[in-house]
Structure formats: C-alpha cells, structure tokens
Amino acid sequence: MFKLLTCFLLLWVGSNADKYANPIALAAPDPWMQYYNGYYYLVATTWTNEIGIRKASTLGGLKDVENTIVYTIDGRVIWAPEIHLIDGRWYLFYCACGPNTEGNGCHRNHVAQSASDDPMGPYTFMADLDDPNTDVEELDPSYIIINDNQYLLGSVMGSTQDLYIRPMVNPYTPSGPKYFLSTPTYDWEKQGWTVNEGPEPLYHDGRVFVVFSASLCSTPNYKLGIMEFVGTDPLNSTHWHKYADPVFQRSNENHVYGPGHNGFFKSPDGTEDWIVYHANSEESQGCDMGRSSRAQKFTWGEDGLPLFGLPEAADVSYEGPSGE
C-alpha cells in the first residue's frame, strides 16, 4: 500500500510540474537571463533608449509578464543588455548610440549600477567602456572572471567583426586597452559577412569558455561557436583555442533559424545548465525585433564540452528547470 501511494504521489507531482514552451518571450532579441531569489530575470534588446526586464517565478511565466522599464538613457538604439551580480550589486552592461547620432556605427559599450541587490534596479550610469585609443564601433559587452581577475568581453567592428577582451579593476573601471581575441577564420563564421560577436562566459569543472555568435545575424545561418582558455594569459589570443565546428545552429526540422546571441543560467536548484538565445521561426526573418527569446536545458560531453543539441521547436511543451 505504501509503495502504491508513493508511486501515485510521484506521478501526481510529475504531471503537475511546471512546463514551458518556446518562445519564452516575443520581440526579445539578444536575451540574457538570471535566476535569483526565486525569480527569473530576462533582459533583451528593445531597439529604443530604454531597457526592460521581465520577471517571473517560472520559465513559462515569462511570456505573459510585462517588460518593466528599469533604465533609460540620453541616447538611442540600445542593444545587447546584460545584468551581472558583482559584490552585492547588479551591473547593467549595454551598448548604445548617443544623442544626435545617426545609423548604428555610433554604438559604444557602457555600464550602469543598481542601488541594491534588486535586479529590477533602480540603475544609475557608471561609466563608458569604449577604448579611447580607438574610435570604432564597440558592441556586446559582457563580464568574465579568469583566475580571480576581471575582464570585459566585447566585439569590435572593422573590416571584419572581431572579439576583444579588456582587463578591468572593477565592473566600471578598465585597467588597460582592449586586446584582440578572435576573428572569423572558418567558413561557418563568414556566411553573409565575417562576424564574431556576442561573446558570453561559460564555466565548467574549472574550465573557462567563451561562447560567441558567428556569421551575419540577418541570415538563417547565424549560429554559435566556442573558444576555451588553455594558457596562462587571457590577453594573449594564442592562449585561447577556438574549436573548429559550430556548437549550436539552425534546425530545418524544427523550423528554427539563426539561433544565437545567447546567455547561460542555472536551474533554481542549481543542478541544471540552461541556455537562453534568440531565433526566428522562418528563414526569411532578419535581424530585428521579430526575433524571440528561447531557452533549453543542455548537458556536457565526456570531453568536457557543452552539448546544446538542436534548438527546440516552437509551441512544444517541455519540463521546466529543476526546482521550480
């Protein structure tokens, strides 16, 4: 009798587990996600002078909540916002154009600081993060720690779009110029244009990775590649190894195109790794606000590399993150 009751309870719990389906948020490109104190916080590009955050207690609940504006700039066209909890405060990294500018070549990287440990802010401007030694478009700022030292990751626009890394004293104070990290070298990084962008930190079993987006974002062939820190000096590009194959890309079978510009987060109980990314549902969709945020669990291979699998099809119900 006890065994039957236990089986019934397990089945009941399983059948009532929280579910989610992709997309988790519409009109939300360049997503970044954090789970903190019982809530998911999703921040994404708005293509305006405002940054909003979606907050929900379940992954599936993000689709129906308001995108609450937490920060407004005196400028325009904010892209690729991220929030990072550093020494008890949240830091909001983003790139944007200043006032009285035209086009998109005016993008530079910036950071704002929260008033407390609340991801919803309020936030105040802290610093410009562009390198004064070079006057070029800088995009996609992110924050990485290697051997207890802080660095800024980003991408820079020139004859190609490349990745860079820059030493930091703290989240708002660079301690040196930016250093070249990666340029497109493989054919899969050059579809539409030669692009490495959206560098994101990923840590596992003492290893440090940077997952980045490759090829032109307006093509269905936008995808993810991966690099690993294998040396002693993060500012020396020869101390990084770029793997020869993409790790996440389009799925014609699942009708998912151009998956990229991702982030990573843990399940509520800390036992699972999840990726958040944007993608399109049609090949002809481009690089604009039509892209939606999506998320899915991933695992790790015997070689210690992430196994992202195929991007999940839209409107299919899946188990939510463990611990919801």
TANORUR-V7886 format. One line per field, one symbol per residue. ss: DSSP state (a for helix, b for strand, c for the rest). psi: psi as a letter, one per 20 degrees, with the letter a starting at -180 (. if undefined). burial: # if it has 9 or more other C-alpha atoms within 8 Angstrom, else .. Layout:
ss=???
psi=???
burial=???
//
This chain:
ss=caaaaaaaaaaaaaacccbbccccbccccccbbbbbccbbbbbccccccbbbbbbbcccaaaaacccbbbbbccbbbbbbbbbbbbccbbbbbbbbbbcccccccccbbbbbbbccccccccbbbbbbcccccccccbbbbbbbbbccbbbbbbbbbcccbbbbbbbbbbccbbbbbbbbbbccccaaacccccbbbbbbbbbbccbbbbbbbbccccccccbbbbbbbcccccccaaabbbcccccbccbccccbbbbbbbbbbbccccccbbbbbbbbcccccccccccbbbbbbbbbcccccbbccccccccccbbccccc
psi=gggggggggghgghijqprrqqqipqlmrlqpqqppljqpopqrpikajqpqpppqiqghihhjrqnppipprmbrmpqlqqppooljqppoqrqrqrqkrqaiijpqqrqrqqibjohjbqqqpgqpjqoiipmrpprlqrpqppljqqqpqrqqpchrorqrqpqqgaijoqjrrqppgqqphqhijjogropprlppqpppljqpqoprqqrpijqijpaprqqpojbioiiohijqopqiqqipaqohgjlpqkpamrrqrqrhjjiqpqpprqrqiqhiqbmaiiqqpqqqqraqrhjjqqnhbqpqqqkppqprqpi.
burial=................###################...#########.###############.#...###...#########.#...##########.......##########.##..#.##.####.......########.#...########..##########.####..########...####.##########.....######################....####.###....######..################..##########...###.############......##..####.....###.#
//
